[in-house]
Amino acid sequence: MRELRILRHPKAKEMCSEAGDHMKVLLTGAHGQLGQALQSTVPSGIHLIATGRNELDLSDAKACRDAVRKHRPDWVLNSGAYTSVDQAEVEPDLAYAVNAGAPTSFAEVLAEQDGRLLQISTNFVFNGQQGFPYRPEQALDPLGIYGSSKAAGEEAIHRVFERSQQALILRTSWVIGPVGENFALTMLRLHRERDQLRVVSDQVGCPTSTLTLAPACWRAITCAAAGNPLPTVLHWSDAGAASWYDLAMAVGCIGQRLGLVDDPAEIRPITAAEYPAQARRPNYSLLDCTTTRIALELRGEHWQSALEALLQQVASN
């Protein structure tokens, strides 16, 4: 197990909310689902430099280093990633370049400039075999290229910041949002288009809405900048547990109640073995968020409530 260090700032302040004044944050993945949520919830006083794929190619190590040298941010919030779990098995070099190479490049330059990094990581760094929620300090054991590449990024960050402790790693799970490509919006579309669906029911985790994840990310940055002691590895997801089948059922039920779906599809539960996929996925990847909720002083919202808020936003657009 990895020992969890505590990130402190030499000039501590009382409240997290005081830390945002005149702070420059370089955001990656700005056009992704989390990136858009982060932009819409940025705290006052933070100067945000939002970059998407067109502005910053995360597979280009030199471009990543140059971006930090050019903007000299107080923080890099690395929400950009190669997230196609199955395609990563076909494009391992690209997955590693984005998920491991980019955070390594950011960390190396930030270490020189005394900047900080918030790296968004994943529950896929665990193998899913233990059957109870994973704590932040547990050893990593990913199953596929996607998880391995994200784990390699984490290890590089720990290596670069071993003494200076200038980074936070925030792992999350099953990210869904009102925009972009994600399981909830795919299920919403399929409920509209089909009469029957087959969805995996023997993989357990927890959906995490970008509407709750984005504020948690900003809370981590402002708390750390204010000098509040934080574990260097954080876990954040919505509360509760679900299978993909549970989530698909909830999308249909809530979607119908909100007028997004006329008649939800009939859903047949299947096993992961029955679903064709390039990559193995953890059967149980629930994250233990207890220490993070205490450290950030944030309550977790149950995933069904978070999903309803997400679909309400879809309905209002």
N, C-alpha and C positions, 0 to 999 in steps of 0.2 A: 504494500500500500504506500501511496505517496503522502508524505507529511504535508498538511495544509499550513502554509505560512500565512501571516496576516499582513495585508497591504496597509501601510500607514503613510501619512503625509507629514513632513516635519512641521508644517504650520497648520495645526488642527483648528477647525472651527466648530461651533456648536451644532449647526444645523446643515443638513445636506443641501437644502435649498439655497444657501448662501454661496455655493461654490460655482454657480453658473456664470457669474459676471466676468466678461472679457475672456472667456475660454474658447479656444479654437479647436474644433473637432473635424477631422477628415473622415467622411463616411464613404465606405465602399458598398457596392450592391444597391445603389440608390434607386434603381428602377425595379428591384425585386419586391416581393410582397412585404418583407420585413423592412426593407429600405424605405418604402413609401410610408409605412406606419411610423418609422423613426422620424421622417421629415415632418409629418403632421403633428408630432408630439414633442418636438424639440423644446427644451426649457428656455425661458427668456434669458437673455444675456449670453447665450452660446452662439458663437459665429460658426455656422455649419458650412463646410465645403463638401457638397454632395457629388459623388462621382459614380457613374454607372460604367457599363462595359465599354461604351464609346469613348469615355474620358480616361479610363484607367483599365488596361488589360491586366487582370490579376495573374494571368499565366506568364507575364513578362516581368521577370525579377528586377531587371534594370528600371523598368517603368515604375514599379512599386517603390524602389529606393529613391528614384528621382522625385516622385510625388511628395514623399515625406521631406526630402531636402528642400524642395521648392516652397511648400506651404508651411513647414515648421509648425505642425499642429501640437497642441497640448495633449491631444488624444487622437489615436486612430481607432475608429469603431468599425471593425472588419465584419460587416454583415454579408458581404459577398462570398459566394462559395460555388463550387461544382457540386450540385445536389442531386443529379440524376443517378440514383443508386444502381440501376441496372446498366446504364450506358457507361458508368465508370469501369465496369468489368471489361469493356471493349476499348476504352480510352484511358488506361491507367496513367500514362505519362501526363496527360492533360489534367486529370483529377489531382495528381500529386503536385503538379505545378501550381494549380490554383489553391488547393486546400492545405498544402504544406509549404510550398515555395513562397507564396505571397506573405503569409504571416511571419515566416523567417526573415524575409527582406524588410518588412515593416519593423520587426523587433530589432534587427541589427542597427538600423539607422536611428530609431527612437532611443536606443541605448546610448548612442553617441550624443544625441540632442537633449537627453533628459526628458523625453516625452513618454507617453503612456499608451498602452494598447488594451482595448477590450475586444477579445476574440470570441466570436460566436461559434460554439461547437455543438456536438450532437450526442444523443443517447446511443447512437450506433458505434461508439467506441467500446461498448460492452458487448459480451457474447450472448447475453439474455438467458443464461442457464441457471441462475441462482434462485429465481422464483420469489424474490422480494426486492423492494426498491434499492437501486444503486446509490451509494453515498459518494460524495465528491472525491474522497480520498482513495477510493478503491482502484486496484490495478486495472489497466486497460487491456482488452482482449477482443479486438474487432474481428468480425467474420469476413468482410469483403473489402474491396478496394476503397469504396467510399469511406467506410469507417476507419480503415487503415490510414488513408490519406489525412483525415481529420485528426487522428491520433498522432500522426507524425508532425502535424502542425503544432499540436499542444506540446509535444516533447521538445520541439525546437524553441518554443517560447520559454519553457522552463529552463532550457539550457542557456539561452541568451541572457535571461533575467534572473539567473540563479542567485546573484548577490544583490542586485539593485531592486528587485521586486517591483517592477514598473508595469506589470501586466495583470489583468483579470481574464480568466477564461470562464465563459458562461455557456454551459451545456443546456440544450433544450430538446424538445421532442415533438414529432408529428405536427410541424408548424402549418397552420391554416390561416387564411385571411380573406377579406372581402374582395381582394384584387389578386391578380397573378394566377399562377398555376399551382393548385393544391388539391388534396383529396376531397375536401368539403365542396369546393366549387365543381369538381368533376362529378361527384355524386349528385349534386343539385342538377347538373345538366342531364345526367343519365336518368334521373327520376322523371324528368320531363320527356325524355326521348324513348324510353323503353318500358315494357311491362314487367320484365323480370331482370334481376341482377344476381350475380354470384359474387360474394364478398368473403374474404378470409376472416375466420372467427377465432382462430387459435393463436393469434399474436396479440399480446397485451402491452399497452403503453398508456400514454395520455396525450390527447390533442392539446395544442397550445395555440391560442389565438394571437395573431400579431397585435391585436388591440390591447392585450394584457402584457405581451412580451416586450413591446417597445417601451412602455413606461418603466418596466423593470430594468431594461438596459440603461436608460437615462438615470434612473435612481442609483444604479451601481456606480456610474461615472461621477455623479454629483456627490454621492456619499464618500467615495474614495478621494475625490478632489478636496472635500471639506475636512479630510483627516479622520473620518470614521473608520475604525478597523474593520476590514472585510477579509474573509477567506480568499485566497488567490484563485480558487476554483469554486464556481457557483453553479447550482442546479436550479433551473426555473422551468416549470410547466404549469398548466392549469391544474386544478385539484381533481382528485378522483382517479379512476382507471377505466379503460375501455378497450374493446377490440375494434378492428376496422369495421366489423359487422355492426357493432353498437353505434359507431359514428355514422355509418351509412343509414341505419334506421333512424337515428335522431335527425339527420339532415332531411329525410323525407317527412317525418312527423312535424318538425318545426317549420320546414318549408311550406307544407300544406297550410298550417295555421297562419302563416304570414302572407299567404296568397302567392307564393312563388312556385308552388307545385299544385296542379289540379288533383291528380290522383297518384300518390307515391307508388313506385314499382314494388312488386313482390321481391323480397330479398331472400336468397337461399344461402345459408352459411356453408362455407367450404373450408377445408384445411389448407395450410400453406403448400402442402405437397400437391394439392390439386390445382394450384395457381401457377402457371408457367412464368418463371422469372429467371433472369440471368444471375442475380446475386442472392445469396442467403441473407435473411434478415433475422434479428434476434427475436426469439419467441416471447420474451418478457423483458421489456426495456423501460420499466417505470423508474423515474428518478426520485430520489429522496430530496425534497426541497426544504426540509426543516431548517437547516442552518442558514440558508439563503433568505428565507422569509423572516427569520429573526434578525439577521444582519441588516436587511434592507427595510425592516419594519413595514412589510407589505403582506397583506393577507392574500392567499390564493383564491381565485374565483373558480367554482366548479366548472368543468369543461362544458357541461350542457348549457349553463347560463352564458358562458363566454361565446359558445356557438350561436345561441339565440341573438346576442348582441351583434355578432358578425353578420348573420343573415338579415337582421333588421337593417343593417347598413346597406347590404345588397339590395334589399327591397326599396330603400329610399333613393337609390341611384337611378 
